[in-house]
Amino acid sequence: MNKNSTYQYKLERYKYVIVLLALISFILIPVYESIFPVSSSLIVEANFTLVIVAGLSICRNLKNNYYYYIFGILTLINIWLEFSNPDITNIKLIRLTSSLLLFVFLSYILIEQLINDQSFNLNSILGAISGYLFIGLIGGMMFETMQYLNPESFIGMGIDASYTFYYFSFISITSVGYGDVTPASPSSQAITILMNIIGQFYLAVVVAVFVGKFLNTNSKSN
């Protein structure tokens, strides 16, 4: 086995680990901001980049994966343009839109692979967790976009910080609801309800799929 084949094998074997670690790193952005003496914007943009690059590993074997590469590169350009030109307001909206569409695509790929893969193993679990985290990030982007377009969409603590909307998204899909951030407009309330439904429905579907895979694996082994 040559070096290129070895690299391809390792990338395929650990692709779900790579994506999951990138998503966890994104969630830990406030921790990095408290530790590293660098711009918080740089940390955010770097983690966005990490998630997008990690997404290449799960799109590598897709039939038309070059669409992801092109869209991913365009999204990365928007991300770093926003970092270098923070005063240009339209760039943020473009970044939010392109990142949202890209993450929706990645979550779809993960869910599709989870359903189509008949085996029950560690990769199935890691892929399911990654899909759930992507849903949380997608909700955060939608909430951040809504607040950007209508500053009265949310009220509460820390709504001036972008990360607050990702925090609110995750406590919404997990149905925790601490009450420190509140949707204040009808549209934000509607999207919050939608995220609650999606979060609970996703968990129910994943459990059902895992049970089916487990029973299928046991029946084959017997």
Secondary structure, 3 states (H helix, E strand, C coil): CCHHHHHHHHHHHCHHHHHHHHHHHHHCHHHHHHHCCCCHHHHHHHHHHHHHHHHHHHHCCCCCHHHHHHHHHHHHHHHHHHHHCCCCHHHHHHHHHHHHHHHHHHHHHHHHHHHHCCCCCHHHHHHHHHHHHHHHHHHHHHHHHHHHHCCCCEEECCCCCCHHHHHHHHHHHCCCCCCCEEECCHHHHHHHHHHHHHHHHHHHHHHHHHHHHHHHHHHHHC
